[in-house]
């Protein structure tokens, strides 16, 4: 059976790069069709994540120019992970496989050929993995590598140097639909589904146009989201830290009693102030981490929708 492919492309304020990369995606889709790897009715699905520029208008024009282009628009900006999820859930009943990829043209689209080949070989999930980070700045490379190492140390199951460029079969997506988390970290959630998986390695390019939507602030937020959504390791660290401080405090109490009995105690405020500030800082940090988990529980129990589709280009076709 020749699989029907949907390429899922999240877009947020991409009016500069979309006219360039849309043609690249269409060329690749047609090449896969011509080579008999995917069905002729495969599609490119753009997901407009509540853009404030002309991104949606461009998507509408593209859908009118070629039937392979379709698009959906979220009612407001919900973030990259929610946009990818919206596209995947929209496509899961319409196709056999999906490939999610960013709009900026940095991910090598030629890796799609190998992804589809791996699917034909029996893999249900194929992760696109960067083979190197030579195009990154030293700071970006160091922070990215630290990001993955931190996730691993916290017990989050992720593929090193993999972002959100992946092939996923509809079979996996139907199982993934049962994951109802509001706090999304997709690159850590898909390994939890299981099924046969493999990796395809590629070189990442420079962004073709526009600006990156993931500065350091958002990368740190994503890392924190991944850790607190998929790991309880920080709570265990807090417990261990609390036990250590309790043990040190107990030793300090014994030492104070011994010194007092020996008559060598000297009154002083500096040491006491340092101890109080240290313990107070640790307590506030622990309360903050606990509050983050409680906040996530609060958001989860509300069961609010993770995305709302306001428009579809194919409603008018």
C-alpha positions in Angstrom: 0.0 0.0 0.0 1.3 3.5 -0.9 0.9 5.7 2.2 -0.8 9.0 2.2 1.4 11.7 3.7 0.6 14.9 5.5 3.5 17.3 6.1 2.6 19.3 9.2 4.1 22.8 9.3 3.4 25.2 12.2 3.6 28.8 11.3 3.8 31.9 13.5 4.5 35.3 11.9 6.2 33.7 8.9 5.2 36.0 6.1 8.9 36.6 5.1 9.9 32.9 4.9 6.7 31.2 3.9 6.7 32.3 0.2 10.2 30.8 -0.1 9.9 27.5 1.8 6.4 26.7 0.5 7.8 26.0 -2.9 10.5 23.8 -1.5 8.0 21.7 0.4 5.8 21.3 -2.7 8.7 20.3 -4.8 9.7 17.6 -2.2 6.1 16.4 -1.9 5.8 16.0 -5.7 9.2 14.2 -5.8 8.0 11.7 -3.3 4.8 11.2 -5.3 6.7 10.8 -8.6 9.0 8.2 -7.0 6.0 6.2 -5.9 6.8 6.6 -2.2 3.6 8.3 -1.2 0.1 8.6 -2.6 -0.9 11.4 -5.1 -3.5 12.8 -2.7 -0.8 13.6 0.0 -1.0 17.1 1.4 1.0 20.0 3.0 -0.9 21.2 6.0 0.1 24.6 7.4 -1.0 25.4 10.9 -1.2 29.2 11.6 -0.6 29.7 15.3 -2.6 33.0 15.5 -0.1 35.0 13.5 -0.4 38.8 13.6 1.1 39.3 10.1 0.0 38.1 6.7 0.8 34.5 7.3 -2.8 33.3 7.1 -3.5 35.3 3.9 -0.5 33.7 2.3 -1.7 30.2 3.3 -5.1 30.9 1.8 -3.5 32.0 -1.5 -1.3 28.9 -1.6 -4.3 26.7 -1.1 -6.0 28.3 -4.0 -3.0 27.9 -6.3 -2.4 24.2 -5.6 -4.6 21.5 -4.2 -1.7 20.0 -2.3 -1.7 23.0 0.1 -4.2 23.2 2.9 -4.2 25.1 6.1 -5.9 25.6 9.4 -5.8 28.5 11.8 -5.9 28.6 15.5 -8.2 31.0 17.2 -5.2 32.6 19.0 -1.6 32.0 19.6 -1.1 28.9 21.7 2.6 28.2 21.1 4.6 25.9 18.9 3.9 22.6 20.7 0.1 23.2 20.6 0.3 24.2 16.9 2.1 20.9 16.0 -0.4 18.9 18.1 -3.3 20.7 16.3 -1.9 19.7 12.9 -1.2 16.1 13.9 -4.7 15.6 15.4 -6.3 17.2 12.3 -4.4 14.9 10.0 -4.5 11.6 11.9 -7.8 10.4 10.4 -6.9 11.7 6.9 -3.5 10.1 6.3 -1.3 7.1 6.9 1.8 9.1 8.0 2.7 12.6 9.0 6.0 14.5 9.0 6.2 17.6 11.2 8.8 20.2 10.3 9.3 23.9 11.0 8.6 26.5 8.4 12.0 28.2 8.4 13.8 25.8 6.0 16.5 25.0 8.5 15.7 21.3 8.6 16.9 19.3 5.6 13.8 18.4 3.7 15.7 15.7 1.7 15.7 13.7 5.0 12.0 13.1 4.3 13.0 10.5 1.6 14.9 8.4 4.2 12.1 8.9 6.8 9.5 7.5 4.4 11.9 4.6 3.5 12.2 3.8 7.2 8.4 3.7 7.5 8.3 1.3 4.6 10.8 -0.8 6.5 8.5 -1.1 9.5 9.3 1.9 11.7 6.2 3.7 13.1 8.2 6.8 14.4 11.3 8.2 12.7 13.1 10.9 14.5 15.0 13.6 12.6 18.3 14.1 14.4 20.9 16.8 13.8 24.2 15.2 13.0 26.2 18.2 14.2 25.7 21.8 15.4 28.4 23.5 13.4 26.0 26.2 12.2 25.2 27.3 15.8 27.1 29.9 17.7 29.3 28.7 20.6 26.7 29.9 23.1 23.8 28.3 21.3 25.7 25.0 20.9 26.6 25.0 24.6 23.1 25.8 25.8 21.5 23.3 23.5 23.8 20.5 24.6 23.2 21.4 28.2 19.5 21.4 27.5 19.5 17.7 26.4 21.9 16.6 29.1 19.7 18.3 31.8 16.6 16.6 30.5 18.4 13.2 30.6 19.7 13.8 34.1 16.1 14.5 35.2 14.8 11.3 33.8 13.1 12.7 30.7 13.2 10.2 27.8 14.3 12.2 24.8 16.3 11.6 21.6 19.5 13.6 21.8 19.6 16.6 19.3 16.1 15.8 18.1 13.5 18.7 18.1 10.2 18.3 16.4 11.2 17.0 12.9 9.7 13.5 12.9 7.7 11.0 11.0 4.7 9.5 12.9 2.3 7.0 11.6 -1.5 7.4 12.0 -1.4 4.2 14.1 0.8 6.0 16.7 -1.2 9.2 16.5 -4.4 7.4 17.4 -2.7 6.1 20.5 -1.1 9.4 21.2 -4.6 11.1 21.1 -5.2 9.4 24.5 -2.4 11.6 26.0 -4.5 14.4 27.4 -1.8 16.6 28.9 -2.3 20.4 28.7 1.4 21.0 29.4 3.0 19.7 26.2 6.5 18.6 25.5 6.1 16.5 22.4 9.7 15.4 22.0 9.5 13.8 25.4 6.0 12.4 25.0 6.3 10.4 21.7 8.9 8.0 23.2 6.4 7.2 25.8 4.0 5.8 23.2 6.3 3.0 22.2 6.2 1.2 18.8 9.2 0.6 16.6 11.3 3.7 16.1 14.5 4.8 14.5 16.5 7.9 13.7 17.5 9.7 10.5 20.5 12.1 10.7 20.8 15.3 8.8 22.6 18.6 8.6 20.7 21.7 9.8 20.9 24.9 7.6 20.8 28.6 8.4 17.3 30.1 8.5 16.3 31.3 5.0 14.4 34.5 6.1 12.8 36.1 9.1 13.8 35.7 12.8 14.0 32.8 15.1 10.9 32.2 17.2 12.9 30.4 19.9 15.3 32.8 21.7 17.1 31.7 24.9 14.1 32.8 27.1 11.8 30.4 25.2 14.3 27.6 25.2 14.7 27.8 28.9 10.9 27.9 29.3 10.7 24.8 27.1 13.3 23.0 29.1 11.5 23.8 32.4 8.2 22.7 30.8 9.7 19.4 29.7 11.3 18.6 33.1 8.2 19.5 35.2 5.8 17.8 32.8 7.6 14.5 32.5 9.7 14.1 35.6 9.4 14.2 39.4 13.1 14.3 39.8 13.1 17.9 41.1 10.8 16.9 43.9 13.2 14.0 44.8 16.1 16.5 44.7 14.2 18.7 47.1 13.6 15.8 49.5 17.3 14.9 49.4 18.3 18.5 50.0 15.9 18.7 52.9 17.3 15.6 54.5 20.8 16.9 54.1 20.0 20.2 55.6 18.2 18.5 58.5 21.2 16.3 59.1 23.6 19.3 59.1 21.2 21.2 61.4 21.1 18.3 63.8 24.9 18.2 63.9 24.9 22.0 64.4 22.6 21.7 67.4 24.8 19.0 69.0 27.8 21.1 68.4 26.1 24.2 70.0 25.2 22.2 73.1 28.7 20.8 73.5 30.2 24.3 73.1 27.8 25.8 75.6 28.5 23.1 78.2 32.3 23.7 77.8 31.7 27.4 78.4 33.4 28.5 75.1 30.3 29.9 73.4 30.8 33.5 72.0 27.7 35.4 71.0 27.6 36.5 67.4 25.1 37.6 64.8 27.0 37.0 61.6 26.9 33.2 61.7 23.3 33.1 62.8 22.3 35.5 60.0 24.1 33.4 57.3 22.3 30.2 58.5 18.9 31.9 58.6 19.4 33.4 55.1 20.6 30.1 53.7 17.7 28.0 55.1 15.2 30.7 54.1 16.5 30.7 50.5 16.3 26.9 50.3 12.8 27.0 51.7 11.6 29.6 49.1 13.2 27.6 46.3 11.5 24.4 47.4 8.2 26.2 47.7 8.6 27.6 44.2 9.3 24.2 42.7 6.3 22.7 44.5 4.2 25.6 43.4 5.2 24.9 39.7 3.9 21.3 40.0 0.8 22.4 41.8 0.2 25.0 39.1 0.5 22.3 36.4 -2.0 20.1 38.3 -4.3 23.1 38.4 -4.1 23.6 34.7 -4.6 19.8 34.0 -7.7 19.4 36.1 -9.5 22.2 34.2 -9.4 20.1 31.0 -9.4 23.2 28.8 -9.0 22.5 25.0 -5.3 22.5 24.0 -6.2 24.2 20.7 -9.2 25.7 18.9 -9.4 25.8 15.1 -11.1 28.9 13.9 -10.7 28.5 10.1 -9.8 25.9 7.5 -8.9 26.6 3.9 -10.5 23.4 2.8 -13.9 24.4 4.2 -14.2 26.6 1.2 -13.0 24.0 -1.4 
